Amino acid sequence: MHPEMSLWLSSPSSGVRDITLGDLLREAASTVPDRVALVDGVPEADRRTEWTYSQLLSETEAVARALLAEFEPGDRIGIWSPNSAEWVILQQAVAMAGMVVVAANPAYRAHELEYILRQSGAVALFYRDSYRGTDLGSIVDEIRPRVPALRMTISTSTWRFFVAAAADQTMELPAVVPTDPVQIQYTSGTTGFPKGALLHHKGIINEAKFVFERAGMEEGGVCINAMPMYHIGGGAVTELGTFSSLGTYVVLPGFDAGQTLEMIETYGGTHSLMVPTMLIALLEHPDLATRDISSLRTVLSGAATVPESLIKQVIEQLDCQFTILFGQTEMHGVISQTRVTDDPVDQATTVGQPLPELEVKIADPVSGEVVPIGVQGEICCRGYQNMLGYFNMPDATARTIDADGWLHMGDLGTMDARGFIRITGRLTDVIIRGGVNIYPREIEELLFQHPDVADVIVVGIPDEKWGEQVGAVIRLHEGRERPAPDEMKTWCRERISAHKAPSLWFFTDQFPMTPTGKIQKFKVSEQISAGELRSAVETVVSPAQSR
């Protein structure tokens, strides 16, 4: 990297492969045909199904031909379903057929599903009959007349009939190239309106390969996955990192701490990606004391702030290594990652160094110029990992990827002389209080150190006189009594500048979350505006009083 400026010029690697999902699967089936590739990890042991790499390839090819009997390469195919092995097979088949997966959260309601199907121009939708007590089929029936491009809907309970009905299983599969689109992943919505990031084969395969190399995945490793398949963490990072390692991918229908422990024991799980809320549940589960999880080698985490105390607990109680991931969907997932050998302080306070073969800079948000080492700016990336663009949103794409090919992440951070990145906030999160810019991330990291605080976000509260006041929304550790706001403010003022200490304090039992464990700040702000969350102190301190 540049010795004085926050510019990482890319590092060497095992090589960026020009490869598609289909070729990756064919390669694995040729190399280790009889190794178990995929396990449908349902809770009932007698209902679990396994596929060797040879079997997975054969079934994927059959589904791909069935798709080609009805649709054309380049068509968008929606999948609206919770995790299952069938999700993986269908995803692989769509890619092999040269089509594009449109990933949909099964928790979506009618207007959300309608939006992404219309926006993507999806011609087909595969869906689960029900999810968490909701009849998904009735929602499909409701929206279908309003989505004119949608020619076919197939329930996953009957999709095998769809495959069996395909007339020609000798049909030649199309030539697919590594830079062809393979998925549209809609942004998770921490700030509102979703955009569909159009991703390519080369991006999701290589990024996942590098992540699992840095996480110490050896050939034949076993990944236990409860991350949503409709999100980049499940549908790319863990799945393709495992297949790149010729490993076994155990898919759980959702996260359950007890079942996750059982799966690690049963299948000899070596790696798992879990957000902090999952890790806390795992550490608190009574089965942790009785399950043999000695096979576990590395826990990967990210998507939300990972407190130092949690990292230490995981390493000590699970007797494993730890690595933190940071990135965003527009970059095919991860852009930086700590190494399992990194110092615990680096693990807790940074998101590591950039992945190989990727340029990263910290840029002045106004001028776009690279800032000196240690100076805050916007994190920008350039390389093979860049998305193709936002689907059918050229203006939004142009605002995100500049003329020189730099993708502007919208995250604020600093880079040290070693290339380690520290996240300091979001450009859109800045609170302007009395004319002074305040970045919530710094205050959140401080409050995470308070012994009573389990989770926290800091938001700007509109104020007629001062523009905005600093508000802290806190979830306490179970069993802790709510501290007085004055005590919390005093505690903060002893540790940070007085003007940064929150003036308004809110307490909640539960935050609105994205599927990957990120708190949806815009929804919290809406709750405050609507009066659903009320401040524990109604007096507002002016900037002059806080000095």
N, C-alpha and C positions, 0 to 999 in steps of 0.2 A: 504494500500500500504506500501512498504518498507519505513521506516522513512528517510533514507539518499540517497537512490538510486531511479532512475527513473524507477520503476517497479510497475505496477498496477496489483494486484493479482486476480482481478475480484470482483465484488460486487453482493450481493444477488438480487433477482428479484421476479416477480410474477411467475417465472418458465419458463424454456425452454420446449416447447411442442413438443412431438414426433407426428407430424401431417403433413398430405399432403394437397395440395391445394384442392383436391376433398373432403377430410374429413372436411376441414374448411368450405367449401360451404355447405356440407350436414348438418353440425352442425348449421350453421346460418339459413338454410331453416327450420330446425326442431324447432329452438328457436323463430324466428320472421318471419314466412313464408310470411306474408302479408306486411312487411315493404319494402319500395322501396330500392333496392340494387344498381341499375345501371340506369343511365340516359345518353342517347346519346345526348349530349349538342350541337347540330348543331345550327348555328345562327338563322335559321327560326323556330320560336316557334311552328308553326303548324306541323313541321316535326320531332319534338322531340319524342323519344320513351322511355318508362320506363319499367323496369322489377322488380317485387318483387323478394325476395330471392327464393320463391317457383318456380316462372317462370324461373329465371336465372338457377336454378339447373336443371329443366326439359330440357331447351334448351341446356345446356352444356352437359348433358348426351346424348342427341340425336346426337349432333355433335361428341362427343367422339366415339359413336358406328359407325357413318359414317366413321370416320378415321380408326377404327379397321377393317372395311370391306375391306380396301385397303392396310393398312400398319400394321406393327408389333410394339409392345411395344419396346422402345429403339430407334426407328427410329427418325431421325431429320426432323423437319417440319419447313420450312422457312415462315416467315411473313414479307412481304415487303409492308408496308402500313402506312399512317398517322393515327393519333388517331381516334378511333371510338369505340362505344360499341361492335361492331362485333370483334374488335381486342381483347377485354377483353374476350368475349365468346370463341373465337377460342383458345386463350392462355389457358384458364381454361380447355377447352375440350382436348387439346393436353396433358396437365398435367394429366387429369383424365384417359386418354387412356394409360398412362405410357410412353408417347413419350416426345421428347425434342424440345422446341421452339428454333429456330434460328432467333434471332431478327435482322432485317435489316432496316437501315435508308432509307426512301423513296427518300431521296436526292442522294443516291448512283447512280453512273453511271455504265456502263456495266462492266468495269474491276473490280470495287469494289464489285459489287454484285456477279460476277463470282467467285472472290476470296473466299468470305465467304461461298458460296454454295459448292464450291469444297472442301475447307478446312474442312467443317463440315460434308461432305458426305450427305447433305440434299437429301431426296427422293421426297419431294414435296415442292411447293412454292405457298402460297396464296398471291395475290398481288392486289393492287388497279389499275384500268385501267389507271388513269392518276394522276399526282401530280404536281401542280404549272406549268401547261402548258406542262409538259413532258409526252409523251406517254410511260407509263411503259410497256405496252404490247409488244411494238416493241423491247424494250430492252430485255425482257424475250425471245422473238423469236430469237434475235441475239445470246444470250449466251447459249441457251439450248443445241445446238449440242456440246458445249465444256464442259458440265457438265454431264458426263455419268451416274452418280448415280441418277440424277433428273428424276423421272419416271412420274411425274404429275405436271401440273401447273394449278391453279384455280384462276380465277379472283374473287375478292370479290363481284362483281356485279352478279355473277352466283353461288356463293358458296352454297346458299340455295338449289339450284337444286341438287348440290352434296350431300347435307345432305338428301334431300327428296328421292334421288335415292337409299339410303342405304336400302338393302333388309330386314334386321333383326333388328328391334328396341327393341327386347327382349334379344339381345346378352348380355352375362354377361361381366361386365367390369373387367379388370385385377386388381389384388392386387398390390398396389403401396406402397412402404415404404418411410418413411420420408427422408432417405438419398439417394434416387434415384435421378439421374439427372433430371432437369426440364427445364433449360434454358442454352443456350450458348449466352453469352453477349460479343460482341467484344469490346475490349478496344477502347476508343473514339478517339485515334489518336492524342494526343497533341505532341507526339514525333515520330510519323511515323507508322511503320508496325503494324497492329492490331493482337492481339492474342485473342483466344476465351476462356473466363473464363467459366468453366463448373460449374454450380450452382445447389444446391439441394433444395428440398421442405422445409426441416427443417430450412435451412439458411435464405431463403427469407421471410418466414412467421414470424419467431421469431424476426429477426432484425427489420422488419417493425412494429411489435407489440410493441417492446420496444421504437422505435422512436416516435410512436404516443402516447404511455403512457407518455413519457417525455414531449411531446408537449401538454399534457392536453386534448387529445381526449376522451370524455366520450361516453358511449354507445349511439348509434343512431346519432352520429355526422355526419356532411356533409362535404365531401372533394371536393373542386372544383379543377380539375386537367387539366392543359395544358402542363405539362411536357411530353416529348415523351414516348409513351408506349414501344417503342423499346429500351429504355434506362432503367437502373435500377431504376431511380427516379420515372418513371411512371409505368413500368411493374412489380414493386415489392414494393417499399417503400410506395407510396401513395395508390395504389390499395389494397395491403394486409394489410396495417395499418388500412385502412377503414373497410375492411371485418372482420378483427380481432375485431373491435369495434362494429360490427353489424350495421355499418353506411351506408350512401348513398354515392355512388361514381359517381360524375358528370364528364363525360369525354368531354373535349372540343377538337375540331379537331386540334387546334393549339392555340398559344397564340395571343390574341387580347385584349388589355387593356379594351376597352369599353365593349366587350362581357364578359370578366371576371367579371367586376363590375356588369353587368346585371345578371349574373348567381349567384353571391353571394347574390344579392337581391332576385331573384326569388326563389331560392332553400334554402335560409337561410344558406349559406355556413359558416361553423365554422372554417375550416382549409384549407390552400393552401400552396403548395410548389412552390416557385418562385425564380429564380436566380436573381441576382442584376439588370440586364438589364430589366427584367420584372417588378420589383418593381419600378424602375425609371419611366418606361412608365405608370404604374398605377397611380403613384403620380402626374404625369404631365397631365393626361387625364382630359378633361373638365367635363366629366360625374361624376367624383369623388364628386363634390359638390352637385349633385342632386340625386345620388343613395343612397338607404338605405342599408348600409352594417354593420349595428349595430350587426348582428349575428356573424360577424367575431371575432373569439377568438384568434387564433394563426396563424402567418405567419412563415413558415419554409423556410430557405434559406441556400445557400451554393454553392458548385461547383466552386466558384470564391471568391476572397477577398471581404468581405462585409464591406465597410467603416463605421466607427462609426457614421458619420453624417447621413448616409442612415438608419441605425438602429433606430436612434432617430426620424427621419422623419416618418418612418413606424409606430412606436409606437404612436407617437403624432397624425399624420394625419389620420391613419386608426383606432385609438383607440383600439389597440389589443396588444397581447403579441408577443414575438419574440424568435425564437430559431435557432441556427446555427448548421448545420450538416457538418460532415467531414468524408470522407471515400474513398473507391474505389470499383470498381466492383468485384475485386477478393475477397473481404470480404463481398459479398452479399449487398454492399451498404455502410451503415453508420457504423463507428466504434466509433465515439465520438460525443457528442452533448451538447450544453449549455442547461441549464434549463430556463424556462420562468421566474423564480425568481432570476436568476443570476444577479449580479451587472452589470450595463451597460459597465463598463470597461472590465469585463471578457467577456461579449458578443462581444465586439469590438476587443479584442486583443487575444482571445483564441478560441479554438473550443470545449471547455468544457471538461468534464470527459468522460472516456470510457463508452460505453453501458454496461449493466449488463452481467454477465456470460462470460466475455471476458478478457483475459490477454493481457496487453499492456506493452511494454518496449521501452525505448530509448537506442539504442545500438551503440557502437562504430562501424562505417562502416567497419573497417579493422579487428578488433579482434572479434567483435560480443558480447563483454562483455557489461553488463549494465553500463551506465554512471551515475555519481552522479546527484542529483537534480539540475536542471538549466543548465546542460551542453548539448550542441547540439549533436545530433546523429540521427541515422535512426530509424523511427517508425516501430516497429515490433508487430505483433498480433498473438494470438494463441487461438483457441477455436472452438466451433461448427460452427462459421461463416466462417471459412476458406473454400475457394472454393475446389472442388474436384481436380482441376488442370486445366492447359490449355489443351483444347481438342487436342489430338493427338500431343502434344508437350512436351514429357517427359523431354527433356533437359531444356526447358524454365521453366517448373514446378519446376525442381530440383534447378534451380538458384533462384527461388522466395520463395519456402518453404524449409527450411533447415531440417536436419535430426531430430531435436528436435521438429518439427512441427511449428516453428515460420515462419509466412509469412512476408517477407521483403517488405514493401510498396514502398520503394524508395523515400519516403518523409523524409525530415529533420525536426526535431523539438526539443522542450524542454518540460520537465514536471516539474511543481512546486510541492511543498510539499503536495498540496491538490489533486494532480492528474490531474490538468488542463493542457491541451496540447496546445502548441503554435507552429504553423507551421512556419518554417524559410526558407524553400526552397525545392528543389529537388536535389538528388544526382547528377543527370545528368545535372543540371543547373549551376553548379559551374563555375565561370569565373576565369581563372588563369592569372593574369595580373602582369607581372614582377616577377613571382614566388610566388605571394601572392594570396591565395584563397579568392574570393569574392562571396558572396551568394546574388543573385538578389532579393530575397524576401525582405530583409531588406531595400534595396533601393526603391523597389516598394512601400512598406508601407509608407516610408517617402514621396515619390512623391504624393501619394494619399492625403496627407495633404495640398498640394499646391492648392490654391483657383481656379486656372485655369484648373487643371487636372481632367478630368472625368474618364479616364482609362489609364493604363500604363503597359508596360512590360519592363523589363531590360534584355538584351541579350549580349552575348560576341561577339565582332566583331574581326575576325582574323587580326592579325597585325604581320608583319615579324619580327620586332625587339623585341616587348614585349609579343608576344604570342597572347594575346587578349587585346582589349580595352573594356571599359564599354560603352554600348550604351543604351540609353533610347528611347523607341518608345511611343509617347504620343497621346492620343485623347483628345482634349480640350472640355470643356463645350461649348455648343452652344452659339454663340455670342461673345465668348472671342477672343481677338486678340492674335496672336501667339507671345509668349515672345521671347526675344533674348536668344540664347544659353548661352551667357556669364552671363546673369541674372540668368538663371536656375542653372548654375554651381555654381555661387556665393551663391545662396539660399541653395543649397545642402551642400556646404562646411561649411556653418555656423551651420549645424545640424548633419553632420556625418564626419567621417575621410576623409581627402582630397583624399586619394587614391581610395575611393569608389565612389566619385562623377563622374557621367558619363562625358566622354569626347566627345561623339558623340550623337547628338540629332536628332531624326526623328519625324515627325508629320504626322498623318494619320487621315482620316475621319472615317475609319472602319477597324476593325481587322478581320482576318479570325477566325471563331469560330467553336467549336464543337456544337452539338445539345444541350448540357447542359450549354452553356454559357461560356465555358473555351476558352481562347485565345490559338490558336495553335502556340506555339512559334517556332516550326520548320518551319512552313510556313512563319512566319515573317522573320526569318533568311534567308530563301530562297529568299524572296522579296528583302532583302537588298543585298544579293549576286548577284542577277540578275539585280540590279540597279533600280528596280521598286520603292524602297524607297530610297531617297537620304538624306544624312545627311545635317542638316541645317548649320553645320560648318564642313569644310573640314580639318582644322588643328587638329592634334592629339597631345594631351598633354602626355608627357612621365611620367612614375612614378616618376622620379627624380624631374621634374618640379612641380609636384602636391604636393610635401611635404611642 
